[in-house]
Amino acid sequence: MGSHNSNHQQQGLSGFIADWSADKESFHVPWGKAMMWIFLLSDTFVFSCFLIGYMVMRMSVVEPWPNASEVFALEIAGHHIPLVLIAIMTFILITSSGTMAMAVNYGYRRDKNKTAVLMLITALLGISFVGMQAFEWTKLISEGVRPWGNPFGAAQFGAVFFMVTGFHGLHVSIGVIYLLIVAYKIFKGHYEETGKYEIVEITGLYWHFVDLVWVFIFALFYLW
């Protein structure tokens, strides 16, 4: 009787595994890609909460909200140019999405060198973006902007700006490290052994997500 139950349980377990495997195969989605999509979905909820909270707070504040054209302007050759740094940062991120897409394309062609070089270019663009963001933060802090107040208007501006752009900047920094590690492993021929370049597409999913989030931050913080 005990032996019969044991066999029955074993069959049940193997049957469950077989069903699970069949489900996985029917979608043709590698585990790495599926897990990245799940992570990005959860991250979408976090950014959505931040941005919706920002919009609700901004519409409910009594004090006037700082004018983005004044706060984020740069003095170049004696001229006061609004949003010039932000425009360059946005252009850099959009360009990096293009180089990342090309890297994925060459990855599927198994072109090791071009894939790695394009990923390095994408990482360099990401580093330049973070550097510009650090410059922007330094400029605002030197002008008296703090998480608890600022000389331009509503006190909540500093807190929400530093939190949301800082959280996005952290994502870009992690993405740069991710890109450099994968590019290094491609140069070393790690993926030549397995014959799979899916990691390049998975990295690309993360990078495109970070770029897409910036579009919403750009629209809501700098253009609104």
Buried (B, 14 or more C-beta within 10 A) or exposed (E): EEEEEEEEEEEEEEEEEEEEEEEEEEEEEBEBBEEBBEEBEEBEEEBEEBBEEBEEBBEEEEEEBBEBEEBBBBEEEEEEEBBBBBBBBBEBBEBBBBBBBBBBBBBEEEBBEBBBBBBBBBBBBBBBBBEBBEEBBEBBEEEEBBBEBBEBBBEBBBBBBBBBBEBBBEBBBEBBEBBBBBBEEBBEEEBEEEEEBBBBBBBBBBBBBBBBBBEBBBEBBBEE
